[in-house]
């Protein structure tokens, strides 16, 4: 026996030199050991029955060498079993067949021994009379169960080594984790055909791999991943189930436990919260700097060409586009739609901040002009331009996402982005109106002089036009073209309104004929300036209104009603109070004449009824 054991040991040592080799001696080694182990088990069983302790001790010493070689073989065999994937990759698929034959041989022997044991218990009375009914001397080895344990250990080691390598780089880990599909494909093609069906070897591999994937993803989640990792994780899970179904033919309901325990929506909510917190933090820091510069104005705004800008729009959309691009990579429309919504809500908040700041800074500028830092106009221009640029950036995002979206989420995303775009345009308009408020606040004094004694001695219209000209130079040089056109149109409109309302100034008096000459000169001066910036048709319509109103100052008493009627036909919402104010300031009409004229006018108004047409500029008068 010792000679045989030594030969077996040499063969084992040779095979261990190349653990991924062909293992051609495996079955022979096992057969020889199996015979010797069987002899040993029978011998030791009989010795134990005899209860001769000295014989048992002697036999144990005798079989010690066999026990050592048997243990060495089992270690070698289980190492071989744990490497079945590597054996296949090394072209040694036949070794797997030999492994299975060894397991099957041991299982058959175990079954015989187990059957004998059951027989002994079932025929306890006969067992005492007939030795043939005695229990089997074989020690149950459970090779199949041990094989599954070793397979589990092997797969656990594989995933532990993998996680240890990438645990600090979760996104890279997810990218590399796709190896499982290749492994399972190898199992299906190379290992499954070499195992009996009763082993369900493919299911064993699939469920073991799935369980370890579950553990790895659970570890990632418990390490508080950042937003990008969460999104990649969600995308990976969706892809995982799709590939398992398509490539491995395993449906999601079989894969237990479900990845993340089915808490995918919770993870999505965590991701959206992280996005919101992240964008909020960046935007807050950005807005703190932007608003500080806007209020303190210690330096000039940024310039691009001749246009003034704030830096906010570029950084804002760098942040927004980063989040949207990451969300788009998830391939899930709902996540992308939710991220766009979060970003748009933050953008709306910044818009409201600018609206509030425009109001507060304008108030300071008007109420305490000597206490505020200079440069307010420049910064308002920069803000207006920046908001137009934000609207353009938003439109670019909308156009970029369009082809990526399904119908289900396209409308939601479009609506959110269009709402944000409208908000930026609203802030731009508010900034433009703020500029006009500044201009016309500076013009309050000269407008208040019209038709008063100062007007007859000075030329406030010239001062007004020179002031507007100065502001207009800045607007035309530094404002976005779209806003430039708008602000000139609005400047004309405000001028017309202020000029008409000046006819009601305290102390205003229309002294004929001198006032008529001055009015014509004023209109000519204003027209000469505005025709440089306003299209002829629009300008002529506005000055036609002034001419019609001014006609009421100079027309003979009997023609006043007709001139009013012509004015009313062209501008149906002309306030009757304006007519009365103009007539009451004419120095050539007494009260009775004015009363008579106004009664005729009021009767006409009563006959024609209330004006229901499109409002004209006269509807904006403060009457």
C-alpha positions as CSV (number, residue, x, y, z in Angstrom):
1,X,0.0,0.0,0.0
2,X,2.8,2.4,0.9
3,X,4.3,1.9,-2.6
4,X,1.0,2.7,-4.2
5,X,0.5,5.7,-2.0
6,X,3.9,7.1,-2.9
7,X,3.2,6.6,-6.6
8,X,-0.1,8.5,-6.2
9,X,1.6,11.3,-4.3
10,X,4.1,11.7,-7.1
11,X,1.4,11.9,-9.7
12,X,-0.5,14.5,-7.6
13,X,2.7,16.6,-7.3
14,X,3.2,16.4,-11.1
15,X,-0.4,17.5,-11.8
16,X,-0.1,20.4,-9.3
17,X,2.8,21.8,-11.3
18,X,0.2,22.9,-13.9
19,X,-3.1,23.5,-12.3
20,X,-4.6,24.6,-15.6
21,X,-3.1,21.7,-17.4
22,X,-5.0,18.6,-18.9
23,X,-5.0,16.7,-15.5
24,X,-4.8,13.4,-17.5
25,X,-4.0,11.4,-14.3
26,X,-7.0,12.7,-12.4
27,X,-9.3,9.7,-12.9
28,X,-6.5,7.2,-12.3
29,X,-5.4,8.9,-9.1
30,X,-9.0,9.0,-7.9
31,X,-9.6,5.4,-8.7
32,X,-6.5,4.3,-6.8
33,X,-7.3,6.4,-3.8
34,X,-10.9,5.4,-3.9
35,X,-9.9,1.7,-3.6
36,X,-7.4,2.3,-0.8
37,X,-9.9,4.6,1.1
38,X,-12.6,1.9,0.7
39,X,-10.1,-0.7,2.2
40,X,-9.2,1.7,5.0
41,X,-12.9,2.5,5.8
42,X,-13.8,-1.2,6.1
43,X,-10.7,-2.0,8.1
44,X,-11.3,0.9,10.6
45,X,-15.0,0.0,10.8
46,X,-14.3,-3.6,11.8
47,X,-11.6,-2.5,14.3
48,X,-14.0,0.0,15.9
49,X,-16.6,-2.8,16.3
50,X,-14.1,-5.0,18.0
51,X,-13.4,-2.3,20.5
52,X,-9.7,-3.1,20.6
53,X,-8.1,0.3,21.2
54,X,-4.6,-0.8,20.6
55,X,-5.6,-2.2,17.2
56,X,-7.4,1.0,16.3
57,X,-4.4,3.1,17.2
58,X,-2.1,0.8,15.2
59,X,-4.3,1.0,12.2
60,X,-4.6,4.8,12.4
61,X,-0.8,5.0,12.3
62,X,-0.7,2.5,9.4
63,X,-3.3,4.6,7.3
64,X,-1.8,8.0,8.3
65,X,0.2,8.3,5.1
66,X,-2.9,7.4,3.1
67,X,-4.9,10.0,5.0
68,X,-2.3,12.7,4.2
69,X,-2.2,11.9,0.5
70,X,-6.1,11.8,0.4
71,X,-6.2,15.2,2.0
72,X,-3.6,16.5,-0.5
73,X,-5.6,15.1,-3.4
74,X,-8.8,16.7,-2.2
75,X,-7.1,20.0,-1.9
76,X,-5.8,19.6,-5.4
77,X,-9.2,18.5,-6.6
78,X,-11.0,21.5,-5.1
79,X,-8.4,23.9,-6.4
80,X,-9.0,22.4,-9.8
81,X,-12.8,22.7,-9.3
82,X,-12.5,26.4,-8.4
83,X,-10.7,27.0,-11.6
84,X,-13.2,25.5,-14.0
85,X,-13.7,28.9,-15.8
86,X,-9.9,29.2,-16.3
87,X,-9.7,25.6,-17.4
88,X,-12.2,26.3,-20.1
89,X,-10.4,29.5,-21.2
90,X,-7.2,27.5,-21.3
91,X,-8.7,25.0,-23.6
92,X,-9.0,22.2,-21.0
93,X,-12.7,21.6,-21.1
94,X,-12.1,17.9,-20.9
95,X,-10.8,18.3,-17.3
96,X,-14.3,19.4,-16.3
97,X,-15.7,16.1,-17.5
98,X,-13.1,14.3,-15.3
99,X,-14.1,16.5,-12.4
100,X,-17.7,15.6,-12.9
101,X,-16.9,11.9,-13.1
102,X,-15.0,12.0,-9.8
103,X,-17.9,13.8,-8.1
104,X,-20.4,11.3,-9.6
105,X,-18.3,8.3,-8.4
106,X,-18.2,9.8,-4.9
107,X,-21.9,10.6,-5.0
108,X,-22.8,7.0,-6.0
109,X,-20.7,5.6,-3.2
110,X,-22.4,8.1,-0.8
111,X,-25.9,7.0,-2.0
112,X,-25.1,3.3,-1.4
113,X,-23.8,4.1,2.0
114,X,-26.9,6.2,2.8
115,X,-29.2,3.5,1.5
116,X,-27.5,0.9,3.7
117,X,-27.9,3.2,6.7
118,X,-31.6,3.6,5.9
119,X,-32.0,-0.1,5.6
120,X,-30.4,-0.7,9.0
121,X,-32.8,1.7,10.6
122,X,-35.8,0.2,8.8
123,X,-34.9,-3.4,9.8
124,X,-33.5,-2.8,13.3
125,X,-34.5,-6.3,14.5
126,X,-32.9,-8.1,11.6
127,X,-29.8,-6.0,11.9
128,X,-28.9,-7.7,15.1
129,X,-29.1,-11.2,13.5
130,X,-27.7,-10.6,10.0
131,X,-24.5,-8.8,9.3
132,X,-25.6,-8.1,5.8
133,X,-28.0,-5.5,7.2
134,X,-25.2,-3.7,9.0
135,X,-24.5,-0.1,8.1
136,X,-21.9,0.8,5.5
137,X,-18.4,1.5,6.7
138,X,-18.0,4.3,4.2
139,X,-17.4,7.8,5.5
140,X,-19.8,10.1,3.6
141,X,-17.8,12.6,1.6
142,X,-20.6,14.7,-0.1
143,X,-18.5,15.7,-3.0
144,X,-21.4,17.4,-4.9
145,X,-22.3,19.6,-2.0
146,X,-18.6,20.4,-1.4
147,X,-18.2,21.2,-5.1
148,X,-21.1,23.8,-4.9
149,X,-19.4,25.3,-1.8
150,X,-16.1,25.5,-3.6
151,X,-17.8,27.1,-6.6
152,X,-19.4,29.6,-4.3
153,X,-16.1,30.4,-2.7
154,X,-14.5,30.7,-6.1
155,X,-17.1,33.2,-7.4
156,X,-16.9,35.1,-4.1
157,X,-13.2,35.5,-4.4
158,X,-13.6,36.6,-8.0
159,X,-16.0,39.4,-7.0
160,X,-14.1,40.3,-3.9
161,X,-10.9,40.8,-5.9
162,X,-12.9,42.7,-8.5
163,X,-14.5,45.0,-5.9
164,X,-11.2,45.6,-4.1
165,X,-9.7,46.8,-7.4
166,X,-12.4,49.3,-8.3
167,X,-14.1,50.2,-5.0
168,X,-12.8,53.7,-5.1
169,X,-13.9,54.3,-8.7
170,X,-17.6,53.2,-8.7
171,X,-18.3,54.5,-12.2
172,X,-15.3,52.6,-13.6
173,X,-16.4,49.6,-11.6
174,X,-19.8,49.6,-13.3
175,X,-18.2,49.8,-16.7
176,X,-15.9,46.8,-15.9
177,X,-18.7,44.8,-14.3
178,X,-20.0,43.8,-17.7
179,X,-17.5,40.9,-17.6
180,X,-20.3,38.9,-16.0
181,X,-22.1,38.5,-19.3
182,X,-19.0,37.2,-21.0
183,X,-18.5,34.7,-18.1
184,X,-22.1,33.5,-18.2
185,X,-21.9,33.0,-22.0
186,X,-18.7,30.9,-21.4
187,X,-20.6,28.9,-18.8
188,X,-23.5,28.3,-21.1
189,X,-21.4,27.3,-24.1
190,X,-18.5,25.4,-22.5
191,X,-19.5,24.2,-19.0
192,X,-23.2,23.4,-19.1
193,X,-22.7,20.7,-21.8
194,X,-20.2,18.9,-19.6
195,X,-22.4,18.7,-16.6
196,X,-25.4,16.4,-16.0
197,X,-28.7,18.3,-16.2
198,X,-29.6,17.5,-12.6
199,X,-26.8,19.8,-11.5
200,X,-28.6,22.9,-13.0
201,X,-25.1,24.3,-13.2
202,X,-26.1,27.3,-15.3
203,X,-28.7,28.4,-12.8
204,X,-26.1,28.0,-10.0
205,X,-23.7,30.3,-11.9
206,X,-26.4,32.8,-12.8
207,X,-27.8,33.1,-9.3
208,X,-24.3,33.2,-7.7
209,X,-23.2,35.9,-10.1
210,X,-26.4,37.8,-9.5
211,X,-26.1,37.6,-5.7
212,X,-22.6,39.1,-5.9
213,X,-23.7,41.8,-8.3
214,X,-26.4,42.6,-5.7
215,X,-23.9,42.8,-2.9
216,X,-21.5,45.1,-5.0
217,X,-24.3,47.5,-5.9
218,X,-25.5,47.5,-2.3
219,X,-22.0,48.5,-1.2
220,X,-21.9,51.3,-3.8
221,X,-25.2,52.7,-2.5
222,X,-24.1,52.5,1.2
223,X,-21.0,54.6,0.3
224,X,-23.1,57.7,-0.5
225,X,-22.4,57.9,-4.2
226,X,-22.4,61.3,-6.0
227,X,-25.2,62.2,-8.5
228,X,-23.3,61.0,-11.6
229,X,-22.6,57.6,-10.0
230,X,-26.2,57.2,-8.9
231,X,-27.4,57.9,-12.5
232,X,-24.8,55.5,-14.0
233,X,-26.0,52.9,-11.4
234,X,-29.6,53.3,-12.4
235,X,-28.8,53.0,-16.1
236,X,-26.6,50.0,-15.4
237,X,-29.3,48.2,-13.6
238,X,-31.8,48.7,-16.5
239,X,-29.2,47.5,-19.0
240,X,-28.3,44.5,-16.7
241,X,-31.8,43.2,-16.7
242,X,-32.2,43.7,-20.5
243,X,-29.0,41.9,-21.3
244,X,-29.7,39.1,-18.9
245,X,-33.0,38.6,-20.7
246,X,-31.7,39.0,-24.2
247,X,-28.3,37.4,-24.0
248,X,-28.6,35.0,-21.2
249,X,-32.3,34.2,-21.5
250,X,-33.0,34.8,-17.8
251,X,-36.0,37.0,-17.0
252,X,-35.9,39.6,-14.3
253,X,-38.4,37.8,-12.0
254,X,-36.0,34.8,-11.7
255,X,-33.1,37.0,-10.5
256,X,-33.5,37.2,-6.7
257,X,-33.1,39.3,-4.7
258,X,-34.0,42.2,-7.0
259,X,-31.1,44.6,-7.4
260,X,-31.3,47.4,-4.8
261,X,-34.2,45.5,-3.3
262,X,-36.5,47.2,-5.9
263,X,-35.6,50.6,-4.4
264,X,-34.7,52.1,-7.8
265,X,-37.2,54.9,-7.5
266,X,-35.8,55.8,-4.1
267,X,-32.4,56.0,-5.7
268,X,-33.8,58.2,-8.5
269,X,-35.3,60.4,-5.8
270,X,-31.9,60.6,-4.1
271,X,-30.3,61.4,-7.4
272,X,-32.7,64.2,-8.1
273,X,-32.2,65.6,-4.6
274,X,-28.5,65.5,-5.1
275,X,-28.9,67.3,-8.4
276,X,-31.1,70.0,-6.9
277,X,-28.7,70.4,-3.9
278,X,-25.7,70.6,-6.2
279,X,-27.3,73.0,-8.6
280,X,-28.7,75.1,-5.7
281,X,-25.2,75.3,-4.2
282,X,-23.5,76.3,-7.4
283,X,-26.2,78.8,-8.3
284,X,-26.2,80.3,-4.9
285,X,-22.4,80.8,-5.0
286,X,-22.7,82.1,-8.6
287,X,-25.6,84.5,-7.7
288,X,-23.8,85.7,-4.5
289,X,-20.9,86.9,-6.7
290,X,-23.1,88.3,-9.5
291,X,-25.4,90.2,-7.2
292,X,-22.5,91.6,-5.1
293,X,-20.9,92.9,-8.3
294,X,-24.2,94.3,-9.4
295,X,-24.8,96.2,-6.2
296,X,-21.2,97.4,-5.5
297,X,-20.2,98.1,-9.1
298,X,-16.6,98.4,-8.1
299,X,-15.5,97.3,-11.6
300,X,-16.9,97.7,-15.1
301,X,-19.1,94.8,-16.4
302,X,-17.5,92.4,-18.8
303,X,-17.4,93.2,-22.5
304,X,-17.7,91.1,-25.6
305,X,-17.1,93.3,-28.6
306,X,-18.9,96.5,-27.6
307,X,-21.7,94.6,-25.6
308,X,-21.7,94.6,-21.8
309,X,-22.3,91.2,-20.1
310,X,-22.4,89.6,-16.8
311,X,-20.4,86.3,-16.5
312,X,-23.4,84.5,-15.0
313,X,-25.0,83.0,-18.1
314,X,-21.9,81.1,-19.2
315,X,-21.3,79.5,-15.8
316,X,-25.0,78.9,-15.2
317,X,-25.4,76.9,-18.4
318,X,-22.2,75.1,-17.9
319,X,-23.7,73.8,-14.7
320,X,-27.1,73.1,-16.3
321,X,-25.6,71.3,-19.4
322,X,-23.4,69.1,-17.2
323,X,-26.4,67.8,-15.3
324,X,-28.6,67.5,-18.4
325,X,-25.8,65.6,-20.3
326,X,-25.3,63.2,-17.4
327,X,-29.1,62.6,-17.2
328,X,-29.3,62.1,-21.0
329,X,-26.7,59.4,-20.8
330,X,-29.1,57.4,-18.5
331,X,-31.2,56.7,-21.5
332,X,-34.3,57.2,-19.4
333,X,-36.7,60.0,-20.5
334,X,-38.3,60.4,-17.0
335,X,-34.9,61.0,-15.3
336,X,-33.9,63.5,-18.0
337,X,-37.3,65.3,-17.7
338,X,-37.0,65.5,-13.9
339,X,-33.5,66.9,-14.1
340,X,-34.5,69.5,-16.7
341,X,-37.4,70.4,-14.4
342,X,-35.1,70.8,-11.4
343,X,-32.7,73.0,-13.4
344,X,-35.5,75.1,-14.7
345,X,-36.9,75.7,-11.3
346,X,-33.5,76.9,-10.1
347,X,-33.3,79.2,-13.2
348,X,-36.7,80.6,-12.3
349,X,-35.5,81.4,-8.8
350,X,-32.5,83.2,-10.2
351,X,-34.8,85.2,-12.4
352,X,-36.9,86.3,-9.5
353,X,-33.7,87.3,-7.6
354,X,-32.8,89.6,-10.5
355,X,-36.3,91.0,-10.7
356,X,-36.2,91.9,-7.0
357,X,-32.7,93.3,-7.3
358,X,-33.7,95.5,-10.2
359,X,-36.5,97.0,-8.2
360,X,-34.5,97.6,-5.1
361,X,-31.5,99.1,-6.9
362,X,-33.7,101.3,-9.1
363,X,-35.3,102.6,-5.9
364,X,-31.9,103.4,-4.4
365,X,-30.8,105.1,-7.7
366,X,-33.9,107.3,-7.8
367,X,-34.3,108.1,-4.1
368,X,-30.6,108.4,-3.1
369,X,-28.7,109.1,-6.3
370,X,-25.8,110.7,-4.4
371,X,-25.3,107.6,-2.1
372,X,-25.1,104.9,-4.7
373,X,-22.0,103.8,-6.6
374,X,-21.8,104.8,-10.3
375,X,-22.3,102.4,-13.2
376,X,-25.9,101.4,-12.6
377,X,-26.9,101.9,-16.2
378,X,-23.9,99.9,-17.4
379,X,-24.8,97.0,-15.1
380,X,-28.5,97.0,-16.1
381,X,-27.4,96.9,-19.7
382,X,-25.1,94.0,-18.9
383,X,-27.9,92.2,-17.1
384,X,-30.3,92.7,-20.0
385,X,-27.8,91.3,-22.5
386,X,-27.0,88.4,-20.2
387,X,-30.6,87.4,-19.9
388,X,-31.0,87.4,-23.7
389,X,-28.0,85.2,-23.9
390,X,-29.6,82.9,-21.3
391,X,-32.7,82.7,-23.4
392,X,-30.5,81.7,-26.4
393,X,-28.7,79.1,-24.4
394,X,-32.0,77.7,-23.2
395,X,-33.2,77.5,-26.8
396,X,-30.0,75.6,-27.7
397,X,-30.7,73.1,-24.9
398,X,-34.3,72.6,-26.2
399,X,-33.1,72.0,-29.8
400,X,-30.4,69.7,-28.6
401,X,-32.7,67.5,-26.5
402,X,-35.5,67.4,-29.1
403,X,-34.2,64.4,-31.1
404,X,-33.3,62.5,-27.9
405,X,-36.8,62.6,-26.4
406,X,-39.8,60.3,-26.8
407,X,-43.2,61.8,-27.3
408,X,-44.0,60.9,-23.7
409,X,-41.6,63.4,-22.1
410,X,-41.0,65.8,-25.0
411,X,-43.9,68.1,-24.1
412,X,-43.0,68.3,-20.4
413,X,-39.3,69.2,-21.2
414,X,-40.3,71.6,-23.9
415,X,-42.8,73.3,-21.6
416,X,-40.3,73.6,-18.7
417,X,-37.5,75.0,-21.0
418,X,-39.9,77.4,-22.7
419,X,-41.1,78.7,-19.3
420,X,-37.5,79.3,-18.3
421,X,-36.8,81.0,-21.7
422,X,-39.9,83.3,-21.1
423,X,-38.5,84.1,-17.7
424,X,-35.1,85.2,-19.0
425,X,-36.9,87.4,-21.6
426,X,-39.1,88.9,-18.9
427,X,-36.0,89.8,-16.8
428,X,-34.4,91.3,-20.0
429,X,-37.6,93.4,-20.5
430,X,-37.6,94.4,-16.9
431,X,-34.0,95.5,-17.3
432,X,-34.9,97.5,-20.4
433,X,-37.8,99.1,-18.6
434,X,-35.5,100.0,-15.7
435,X,-33.2,101.8,-18.1
436,X,-36.2,103.8,-19.4
437,X,-37.2,104.5,-15.8
438,X,-33.8,106.0,-15.2
439,X,-33.9,108.1,-18.4
440,X,-37.4,109.5,-17.7
441,X,-36.6,110.1,-14.1
442,X,-33.8,112.4,-15.3
443,X,-36.4,114.1,-17.5
444,X,-39.0,114.8,-14.9
445,X,-37.9,118.4,-14.4
446,X,-37.8,119.5,-18.1
447,X,-41.1,117.8,-18.8
448,X,-42.6,119.6,-15.8
449,X,-41.6,122.9,-17.4
450,X,-43.7,122.5,-20.6
451,X,-46.4,125.1,-21.1
452,X,-45.4,126.9,-17.9
453,X,-43.8,130.3,-17.7
454,X,-40.4,128.5,-17.8
455,X,-41.2,127.0,-21.1
456,X,-41.9,130.3,-22.7
457,X,-38.5,131.5,-21.6
458,X,-36.3,128.4,-22.0
459,X,-36.1,125.3,-24.2
460,X,-36.7,122.2,-22.2
461,X,-37.3,120.1,-25.3
462,X,-33.7,120.6,-26.3
463,X,-32.5,119.4,-22.9
464,X,-34.8,116.4,-23.1
465,X,-33.5,115.4,-26.6
466,X,-29.9,115.9,-25.6
467,X,-30.3,113.8,-22.5
468,X,-32.1,111.0,-24.5
469,X,-29.4,111.2,-27.1
470,X,-26.7,110.6,-24.5
471,X,-28.5,107.6,-23.1
472,X,-29.2,106.4,-26.6
473,X,-25.6,106.4,-27.5
474,X,-24.9,104.0,-24.6
475,X,-27.9,101.8,-25.5
476,X,-27.0,101.6,-29.2
477,X,-23.3,100.9,-28.4
478,X,-23.6,98.3,-25.6
479,X,-27.1,96.8,-25.8
480,X,-28.0,93.6,-27.7
481,X,-29.6,94.4,-31.1
482,X,-32.9,92.9,-30.2
483,X,-33.1,95.1,-27.0
484,X,-31.7,98.1,-28.8
485,X,-34.7,98.2,-31.2
486,X,-37.1,97.6,-28.4
487,X,-35.7,100.3,-26.2
488,X,-35.9,102.9,-28.9
489,X,-39.5,102.0,-29.7
490,X,-40.3,102.2,-26.0
491,X,-38.4,105.4,-25.6
492,X,-40.5,107.0,-28.3
493,X,-43.7,105.7,-26.6
494,X,-42.7,107.0,-23.2
495,X,-41.7,110.3,-24.7
496,X,-45.1,110.6,-26.4
497,X,-46.9,109.8,-23.1
498,X,-44.8,112.2,-21.0
499,X,-45.2,114.9,-23.6
500,X,-49.0,114.6,-23.8
501,X,-49.3,114.4,-20.0
502,X,-47.2,117.6,-19.7
503,X,-50.2,119.4,-21.1
504,X,-51.7,119.0,-17.7
505,X,-48.7,120.4,-15.8
506,X,-49.4,122.7,-12.9
507,X,-49.3,126.2,-14.2
508,X,-49.5,125.2,-17.8
509,X,-51.1,127.8,-20.1
510,X,-51.5,127.9,-23.8
511,X,-50.8,131.5,-24.8
512,X,-51.6,132.0,-28.4
513,X,-50.1,132.5,-30.8
514,X,-46.7,132.1,-29.2
515,X,-47.4,128.6,-27.8
516,X,-48.3,127.3,-31.3
517,X,-45.0,128.3,-32.7
518,X,-43.1,126.7,-29.7
519,X,-45.1,123.5,-30.0
520,X,-44.2,123.2,-33.7
521,X,-40.6,123.8,-32.9
522,X,-40.6,121.2,-30.1
523,X,-42.2,118.6,-32.4
524,X,-39.7,119.3,-35.1
525,X,-36.8,119.0,-32.7
526,X,-38.1,115.7,-31.3
527,X,-38.9,114.3,-34.8
528,X,-35.4,115.1,-36.1
529,X,-33.9,113.0,-33.3
530,X,-36.3,110.0,-33.4
531,X,-36.2,109.6,-37.2
532,X,-32.6,108.4,-36.8
533,X,-33.8,105.4,-34.8
534,X,-37.4,104.7,-35.5
535,X,-38.9,103.4,-38.8
536,X,-40.8,106.2,-40.7
537,X,-44.3,104.6,-40.5
538,X,-44.1,104.0,-36.8
539,X,-42.7,107.5,-36.2
540,X,-45.2,109.3,-38.4
541,X,-48.1,107.5,-36.6
542,X,-46.8,108.7,-33.2
543,X,-46.3,112.3,-34.3
544,X,-49.6,112.3,-36.1
545,X,-51.2,111.7,-32.7
546,X,-49.3,114.7,-31.3
547,X,-50.3,116.9,-34.2
548,X,-54.0,116.0,-33.7
549,X,-53.8,116.7,-30.0
550,X,-51.9,120.0,-30.6
551,X,-54.6,121.0,-33.1
552,X,-57.0,121.3,-30.1
553,X,-54.7,124.0,-28.8
554,X,-54.8,126.2,-31.9
555,X,-58.1,125.4,-33.7
556,X,-60.8,128.1,-33.7
557,X,-63.6,127.6,-31.3
558,X,-66.1,126.5,-33.9
559,X,-63.6,123.9,-35.3
560,X,-62.8,122.3,-31.9
561,X,-65.6,119.7,-32.1
562,X,-64.7,118.7,-35.6
563,X,-61.0,118.4,-34.6
564,X,-62.0,116.3,-31.6
565,X,-64.1,114.1,-33.8
566,X,-61.2,113.4,-36.2
567,X,-59.0,112.6,-33.2
568,X,-61.7,110.3,-31.8
569,X,-62.0,108.4,-35.1
570,X,-58.3,107.8,-35.2
571,X,-57.8,107.1,-31.5
572,X,-61.0,105.9,-30.0
573,X,-59.7,105.6,-26.4
574,X,-58.7,109.3,-26.1
575,X,-59.7,110.3,-22.6
576,X,-62.4,113.0,-22.5
577,X,-60.6,114.5,-19.5
578,X,-57.5,115.2,-21.6
579,X,-59.7,117.3,-24.0
580,X,-61.2,119.3,-21.1
581,X,-57.7,119.9,-19.6
582,X,-56.4,121.2,-22.9
583,X,-59.3,123.5,-23.5
584,X,-59.3,124.8,-19.9
585,X,-55.6,125.9,-20.4
586,X,-56.3,127.9,-23.6
587,X,-56.1,131.6,-22.9
588,X,-58.6,132.4,-25.7
589,X,-61.6,130.5,-24.3
590,X,-63.7,131.4,-21.3
591,X,-65.5,128.9,-19.0
592,X,-68.9,129.2,-20.7
593,X,-67.3,128.5,-24.1
594,X,-65.4,125.5,-22.7
595,X,-68.6,124.2,-21.1
596,X,-70.6,124.5,-24.3
597,X,-67.9,122.7,-26.3
598,X,-67.5,119.9,-23.7
599,X,-71.3,119.3,-23.6
600,X,-71.3,118.7,-27.3
601,X,-68.3,116.4,-27.0
602,X,-69.9,114.5,-24.1
603,X,-73.1,114.1,-26.0
604,X,-71.2,112.7,-29.0
605,X,-69.3,110.3,-26.7
606,X,-72.7,109.1,-25.2
607,X,-74.1,108.5,-28.7
608,X,-71.1,106.5,-29.9
609,X,-70.9,104.5,-26.7
610,X,-67.8,103.1,-24.9
611,X,-64.8,102.4,-27.1
612,X,-64.2,98.6,-27.5
613,X,-61.5,98.6,-30.1
614,X,-57.8,97.8,-29.7
615,X,-56.2,100.1,-27.0
616,X,-53.9,102.8,-28.3
617,X,-51.0,104.6,-26.6
618,X,-53.6,106.9,-25.2
619,X,-54.9,104.1,-22.9
620,X,-51.6,104.4,-21.1
621,X,-52.1,108.0,-20.0
622,X,-52.6,108.6,-16.3
623,X,-56.2,109.7,-16.4
